[in-house]
Amino acid sequence: MNSTTLTASYTRPANTTLYTANDAMAESTSAPTALTFGPASDARANGWLVGARCVDAVNATTLPQLRLFLFNASPTAVNDNSPFTLSDANLRTCIGFLDFTTFTAGDDTSGAGGNALSIAPVDQPFAINGPVYGLVKVLNGYTPVSAEVFNFYLDIDTR
C-alpha cells in the first residue's frame, strides 16, 4: 500500500472556559483559522481516507468528544467556544466528517502531564483530492486545560 499521513493541529486559547455541546473548537476566540492538513512538504494529497486519529496533549478530567469536518476548500472558521455553525457555502465544500468520541489515556497523569488518543472509525473510505481543511465541533460539555493541543492525523491510501 502506498500511503501518506496528513497532519494538522490546534493549540486552544490559554483559558479553561467550559465548552457546551455543539460549540466550536479553534485556536482563537476572535480570529480563528481552519485547520490545514498536509505533510510537511506538500499540503495536497490524492487518494482515499482510510484512517484517522487525534492526540490530545493532555488528559483532562472529562475528555472531549469531537467531530472533525473536512473540506476541499478553506471554510470560514468559527470562534473558539462559540456555537458551531456552518454556512451553505461551507457545506457545499464539505467532503465528510469524522467522530473522535472515545479518548483513551496514553499517560494516565491527569491534566497537562498526561495525554489521550482517539481513533475515528472510517467505515467507508472517501476520496481526498487536493488540499484538505478542517473545523472542529465539540459534541459534549467539557472543561479544557489551558492551551490544550490537539493533533489530527489523516491516513491516505495513495494507490
C-alpha positions in Angstrom: 0.0 0.0 0.0 1.2 3.5 -0.9 0.2 5.9 1.8 0.8 9.3 3.3 -0.3 10.9 6.5 -1.7 14.4 6.5 -1.4 16.3 9.8 -2.8 19.5 11.4 -3.1 20.8 14.9 -4.9 23.3 17.1 -3.5 24.9 20.3 -6.5 26.1 22.1 -6.6 29.6 23.7 -5.0 29.9 27.2 -8.2 29.6 29.2 -10.3 26.9 30.8 -13.7 28.1 29.7 -16.2 25.3 29.7 -17.4 24.0 26.3 -21.0 23.1 26.0 -22.3 20.6 23.4 -22.1 21.9 19.9 -19.5 24.6 20.5 -16.7 25.2 18.0 -13.1 24.5 19.0 -10.4 26.7 17.4 -7.1 28.4 18.2 -8.6 31.8 18.7 -11.7 33.4 20.3 -11.7 36.3 17.8 -9.7 35.4 14.6 -9.8 31.6 14.1 -8.5 29.8 11.1 -9.3 26.4 9.6 -7.0 23.5 10.1 -4.9 23.0 7.0 -3.8 19.3 6.6 -0.7 18.3 4.8 2.7 16.6 5.1 5.5 19.0 5.9 6.5 19.3 2.2 3.0 19.4 0.5 -0.5 20.4 1.5 -2.0 18.2 -1.3 -2.8 14.5 -1.4 -4.9 12.4 -3.7 -6.3 9.1 -2.6 -8.7 7.5 -0.1 -9.0 8.4 3.5 -8.6 5.1 5.3 -7.8 6.0 8.9 -7.8 8.9 11.3 -6.7 9.7 14.8 -6.5 12.6 17.3 -3.9 13.0 20.0 -4.9 15.3 22.9 -1.7 16.5 24.6 -3.4 16.4 28.0 -5.6 14.0 30.0 -8.5 16.2 31.1 -10.8 15.1 33.9 -13.6 14.9 31.3 -12.3 14.0 27.9 -13.8 15.7 24.9 -15.9 14.2 22.1 -15.1 15.9 18.8 -16.4 15.9 15.3 -13.9 16.9 12.6 -15.5 18.3 9.5 -13.3 18.0 6.4 -13.4 20.4 3.4 -11.8 20.7 0.0 -11.7 24.5 0.2 -10.9 26.6 3.1 -14.0 27.2 5.2 -15.0 30.2 7.3 -13.8 29.3 10.8 -15.9 29.8 13.9 -14.6 31.5 17.1 -13.5 29.1 19.8 -16.2 28.3 22.3 -18.9 29.9 20.1 -21.9 27.9 18.7 -20.7 25.8 15.8 -22.5 26.9 12.7 -21.7 26.3 9.0 -22.9 28.3 6.1 -24.4 26.7 3.0 -21.2 27.7 1.1 -19.1 25.8 3.7 -21.4 22.8 3.5 -21.0 22.7 -0.3 -17.3 22.1 0.1 -17.6 19.6 3.0 -16.3 16.2 1.9 -17.1 14.3 5.2 -16.7 14.3 8.9 -15.0 12.0 11.5 -16.1 11.5 15.1 -13.5 11.2 17.8 -15.8 10.3 20.7 -13.7 7.9 22.8 -10.3 9.1 24.1 -8.1 6.6 25.9 -5.4 7.9 28.1 -1.8 7.2 26.9 -0.3 8.7 30.0 -2.8 8.5 32.9 -1.3 11.5 34.7 -4.2 14.0 34.9 -4.1 17.3 33.3 -1.2 18.7 31.3 1.1 15.9 32.4 -1.0 13.3 30.6 -2.2 12.6 27.1 -5.0 10.8 25.3 -5.7 9.2 21.9 -8.9 8.7 19.9 -9.1 6.7 16.7 -12.1 7.6 14.5 -13.8 4.8 12.6 -13.6 5.2 8.8 -16.4 2.7 7.8 -16.4 3.8 4.2 -13.2 5.3 2.8 -13.8 8.5 0.9 -11.8 10.4 -1.7 -9.3 13.1 -0.9 -8.3 15.2 -3.9 -6.1 18.2 -3.2 -5.8 20.4 -0.1 -7.8 19.4 2.9 -9.1 21.7 5.6 -10.9 21.1 8.9 -13.1 22.6 11.5 -13.8 21.0 14.9 -17.1 20.8 16.7 -17.2 19.8 20.4 -20.0 17.3 20.9 -20.1 17.2 24.8 -19.7 19.6 27.6 -16.1 19.6 28.9 -13.7 21.8 30.7 -10.4 22.1 28.8 -6.9 22.5 30.1 -5.4 26.0 29.2 -3.6 26.0 25.8 -4.6 22.3 25.2 -3.1 20.9 22.0 -5.0 18.7 19.6 -3.1 16.9 16.8 -5.1 15.3 14.0 -3.7 12.7 11.6 -5.4 11.5 8.4 -4.1 8.4 6.7 -4.5 8.4 3.0 -4.1 5.4 0.7 -2.5 7.0 -2.4 -2.6 4.0 -4.8 
